[in-house]
Amino acid sequence: MMPFRTSRGRPLPLGPTLTPDGANFALLCRHGQRVTLVILPAEGGSAPLAELPLDARLNRTGDHWHIRVHDLPEAFCYGWRVDGPRGPRTRFDPNRLLLDPACAMLSEGAVWAGTCETDPQRTSRRSLFRRGTRYNWEEDVPPLIEYEDSIIYEVHVRGFTCHPSSGVQFPGTFKGLVEKIPYLKWLGVTAVELMPVFEWDECDCPFFNPDTGEKLVNFWGYNPVALAAPKAAFAATANRFGQTHEFRDMVKAMHAAGIEVILDVVFNHTGEGNDQGRTYSFRGLDNELYYLLDPQGRYLNYSGCGNTVNCNHPVVRDLIMTCLRYWAADMHVDGFRFDLASILGRDRSGNVMVEPPVIESITEDGVLADTKLIAEPWDAGGLYQVGRFPFGRRWSEWNGKYRDDVRRFWKGDYGLAPAMAERVCGSADLYQWSGRLPRHSVNFVTAHDGFTLNDLVSYNEKHNHANGEGNRDGESHNSSWNCGAEGPTDDPEVLALRRRQARNMMTTLMLSQGVPMLLAGDEFLRTQQGNNNAWCQDNEISWVDWGLAEENKDFLRFVRELIHLRKRHPVLRRRRFFVGELLRGEPAGLAGAEAFPPGGPVRPGDAGLSPGEAGEFARATRPAGAGGTPLLADIHWHGTEPYQPDWGGTARTLAFALDGRFTGREHDRDYHIDNDFYVALNAWSEPLAFRIPPAPTRRRWRRLVDTARPAPEDIIETEKGPPVADGSAYTLAPFSALVLISEG
């Protein structure tokens, strides 16, 4: 072993810190009694260069163990050995070399699944430190795109470019993602939401494909083992320790293209699993500090993944905050989507807290003030907080009710018109009561977890046999509809209906108030062959097949046109909820009470208008109602007949018109700023004739979208569609959507 010179060191910051001739190491370990720092070579060989026991008096300040090591090599690996008291709540093992929770890189991970066979116990990964050159961010600044103007695109870094059809030079990597930036710009998305990029062990999957015997891997990555280390296997330069800079290169390139980078982060559990899981770091450092345990020392499992992180313990909270600040400040990430975020609201016994400290810390943190915060507002323990996530005015939410209601409506379930009205209006029923806005609803129909869009309209049942769990895994209630045949078919009528249904749901998504999110590949109908839980499928089930972009180019064109339509028209991405009632007196005339969605009309004050502004706007833009009362409404509800919506228990239609003169933007004072829109949705199995109402501004209608028409008639450029006269009857095919736009 090498005789490194050492000195006492300092307790902060945690992790390794570069010094002029070496590094300072600091570790938080409250209950450990014997702590040893082990230095290893960066490449080749597992024999330690040095093992440095820390003196409990000299090298300890409170719960922080620390040491300064001089004359270290340019790059090296390291780890910690910790021993302590034995008991049902402790997991100390001095034979286990532990990862540093504060490390920013791990070794031995450059090759995806490269150690699955050679290192079955996963003991070769080490914390890695390198005296690298400072990264040159140049003039990189975050795009700071408003929530309402955002279009989020959920991406798996490896799966996006791993398929041979991707045509990139560096498939499955951050560099490969950069190569697809021109496509992302062309498509029109404003943010990529990256599925986990924290280091995890892809070899930890215990299942085998029952047909081939192939060992499956953890493809998704929702099992982190190092919260500040980018996944080495996602970097083409990882064999040269380049994963951190390659990630930064990707972020910088995205920003140069005007695209934000949002990370899907997992702080609710770790890859150490349950009692039978492997020890990588946390449980070997301080099991009862980092995890929720019952009195017998068993792991409480609100994550469904074997353990639950003790998020609201001050020490763990500090770790989470340090990681988030690192990704935001040092890696220039623009936002975070928090997996199973409701777990962040549980105390050390698993009880739900009213004002959880860790969520408050994230909400109020100055470094994170400009980042997007998106909660997945539920957990596996039954806590469901859609519309009620703590400190919600700072947080947007994955709106699971939007997904469910839109799926059920287009599937043809009865009585979904009232719920559908709420969803397309930004879910005021969920968010307005607490002073929140449409931006707080992240709308989605599909995501990584569940069916793709193509499979949503092609399968009634999940087909997860290849996952090796007897088709027991994955959600069984998908609100999907195969349109008449399960899976692949040659039936032209079934295929036509599937395409129409896919267009219907994309149309609904892009015309709804809130923030739309689409799953990568849905824009050209990627399939997972009916697998709705492809977490363990590193193959063509999960990879994006870019050949489908050509095969389904008409659908891709349709989606792209919808995205750019949304970006052109502020009335489709309002800052405020809709206004729809009389300023004085009872609703009357064309804007009668029956024209408002269930739950009652929205009041003018909720749209950000003072009473004076509201009155001025009403007088300027609405004819007087009964008794000369001015009307104020920027959405009008219709049915198959104008101003006669059907909110009944058998309803399967919805129609509405948007007044383009007011978009709910705070600082706009010119209300004549956009076109009017008319939208009619027919989820009946028969054609229906919709009588077209006059446009709110009395301008002439033109057809923009008819999802039942073949391409390129399914969506037509603004101002080029055929005129549609108000008062005329437009026959809408079964399961189809119509969108009209006013001229000028």
Secondary structure by P-SEA (a helix, b strand, c coil): ccccccccccccccccccccccbbbbbbbccccbbbbbbbbccccccccbbbbbbccccccccbbbbbbcccccccccbbbbbccccccccccccccccccccccccccccccccccccccccccccccccccccccccccccccccccbbbbbbccccccccccccccccccaaaaaaaaaaaaaacccccccccccccccccccccccccccccccccccccccccccccccccccccccaaaaaaaaaaaaaaacbbbbbbcccccccccccccccccccccccccccccccccccccccccccccccccaaaaaaaaaaaaaaaccccccbbbbccccccccccccccccccaaaaaaacccccccbbbbbccccccccccccccccccccccccaaaaaaaaaaaaccccaaaaaaaaaacccccccccccccccccccccccccccaaaaaccccccccccccccccccccccccccccccccccaaaaaaaaaaaaaaaaaaaacccbbbbcccccccccccccccccccccccccccaaaaaaaaaaaaaaaaaaaaaaaccccccccccccccccccccccccccccccccccccccccccaaaaaaaaaacccccccbbbbbbccccccccccccccccccccccccccccccccccccccccbbbbbbbbbcccbbbbbbccccccccbbbbccccccccccccccccccccccccbbbbbcccbbbbbbbcc
